[in-house]
Amino acid sequence: MVKVTVAEAMIVGGLAHCNIVAGKNGIDREIEYVTVMEVPDVIEWLNGKDFLLTSLYAIKDDIQAQSELVYQLVEKGCAALAIKTHRFFDEIPECILEAANNLKFPIIEIDKDVKYIDIITPLTGLILDKQSFDREHIENFFYVLSEMAMEGKNFSMLIEIIEKFIHNFVTLESEVSDVLLFRNTNSVITPLTISQRTALLKTKRALGMTRKLDGVVLPCIVAPIILNGELEGILTCWQTVRTFTQNDLSILERVIPLLSLQILEVRTKIEVEQKYKNDFMSEILLGNIPSDEEINEKSRLFHWDLSMDYVVSIFDIDHVKRLIENKLDNELSFQGFKQRGLKSIERLAQDKFRKVIIILWNDKFILLCPYDRYEDQVTIINHLKIEMEEIQKKLIKDIPEYTFTVGISRPYPGINGLREGYAEASKAIQLGRPIYGHNTCIYFGELGVYRILSLLKENLDVKLFYDETIGQLLTYDLTHDAHLTESLIAYFNRDFNVVDAAKDLFVHPNTIKYRLQRIEEVTGCCLQESEGRLKLHLGLKISKILN
């Protein structure tokens, strides 16, 4: 911003005939107000950056006040003090001059022939002229910035011109692809905390904050870019060169709508392209294989290699109904959340899998991970499951308010195998989530007998078998508070080891033995015989399917 300094003031009007007698190293101090100080306690009402004129009448008989005056003015952020001598003082008190030199605070001795009005009128006019120039300068800046945006200049160029105008380091952070994350890619920027993000979303305006840049905590002005209720970007001005002014806050807030439109344009373009990808791949996953010509055309367009073999993995949002409710049934807000999730998964998966294909379909994030068909299948799945679990954990850090259940298919070769892979990954989530719980990673091949039992879920004989085994135990537990079912589960989980089962349940081994005896009496199944164990084990698995 263009400001009037003490040095500039000294060549204007009556001040041109006055001399700086102390604090000459402070002539770069900025002036915004001109004030006459001839009454007691006027210091309390100063604004800061005041150029003061005085005869020292208010403190002419107070040596203590004279010695404290400069310190008080510096504390208030004043610019300079012009003193009229030859009225109450023949010369400026030495204590004032000494303090001014120590604190680099300009003291001006007003010439005996110069009146206050000779200083006030020209200096006020200069300040107003500079402020008028400021406004014109700002409007010219926004005109140039708007023209650049309309011409399609990239974000890097827009941020650079903002930075040059504000005279401080400026960064733009966004999760939208194709947006430059940091103006200076060599800088290490600590992300906003959850509380800082929440404050920006709540106020929807620029806020003063402190953030870390290259490990150094700096004052910042942080302006949010909010689209459809989601924080899509953060424009940060870092105090690296000069102290912030009120104008800086206003400028950033005026810049935000322009950047918001630019980011919205980029995001819309990306979402349209993503929709084409989703629609094309969804047809393949449903088994509607296009012609070879269309496959080749779309592969080139989307930079996919559909000649490779893929394992299908699905990231399914847990408690999706609750998510929509938390978003106040705002479909736009929910779409924003899904886009944020998609960007996080893309970033995490592309770090691990070369040529991975990622789409968003039916509120599910679908990953097609390439594999070598000549590699051992067990090795492929073990590696894939480890990587998916790691992505799952990191995803929770990116989006801490929600979790995802992951389903993994068996490997199937060729484009025709994608349909089978998608069906298996979906089935892994459908069957595995009730059995293993939310926020788990489930490989279809590990579901074992559950895959068969799920096909018989509506069979009356299966229901009858359940009633005769585990159903009886659950009923007995409800009426007697006997804990038989949990004891049976612990017994099976510990490979029929009574002592280990007792440790898991924090009870005495004799308690487990007694409960196992009651289980045999209630169900008629002998736990010392393989047939009895099989019936109860199968009954437990059926209970997970039915319940």
Secondary structure as UniProt FT lines:
FT   STRAND          4..5
FT   HELIX           6..9
FT   TURN            10..11
FT   HELIX           13..17
FT   STRAND          19..22
FT   HELIX           24..26
FT   TURN            27..28
FT   STRAND          30..31
FT   STRAND          33..36
FT   TURN            40..41
FT   HELIX           42..45
FT   STRAND          50..54
FT   HELIX           57..59
FT   TURN            60..61
FT   HELIX           63..75
FT   TURN            76..77
FT   STRAND          80..84
FT   HELIX           94..103
FT   STRAND          107..110
FT   TURN            112..113
FT   HELIX           116..150
FT   TURN            151..152
FT   HELIX           155..166
FT   STRAND          169..174
FT   TURN            177..178
FT   TURN            185..186
FT   HELIX           194..203
FT   STRAND          207..213
FT   TURN            214..215
FT   STRAND          216..227
FT   TURN            228..229
FT   STRAND          230..238
FT   HELIX           246..285
FT   TURN            286..287
FT   HELIX           292..302
FT   TURN            306..307
FT   STRAND          309..317
FT   TURN            318..319
FT   HELIX           320..326
FT   TURN            327..329
FT   HELIX           331..350
FT   TURN            351..352
FT   TURN            354..355
FT   STRAND          357..361
FT   TURN            362..363
FT   STRAND          364..371
FT   TURN            373..374
FT   HELIX           377..398
FT   TURN            400..401
FT   STRAND          404..408
FT   TURN            414..416
FT   HELIX           417..436
FT   STRAND          441..443
FT   HELIX           444..447
FT   HELIX           449..455
FT   TURN            456..458
FT   HELIX           460..466
FT   HELIX           467..471
FT   HELIX           472..480
FT   HELIX           484..493
FT   TURN            494..496
FT   HELIX           498..505
FT   HELIX           509..523
FT   TURN            527..528
FT   HELIX           530..546
//
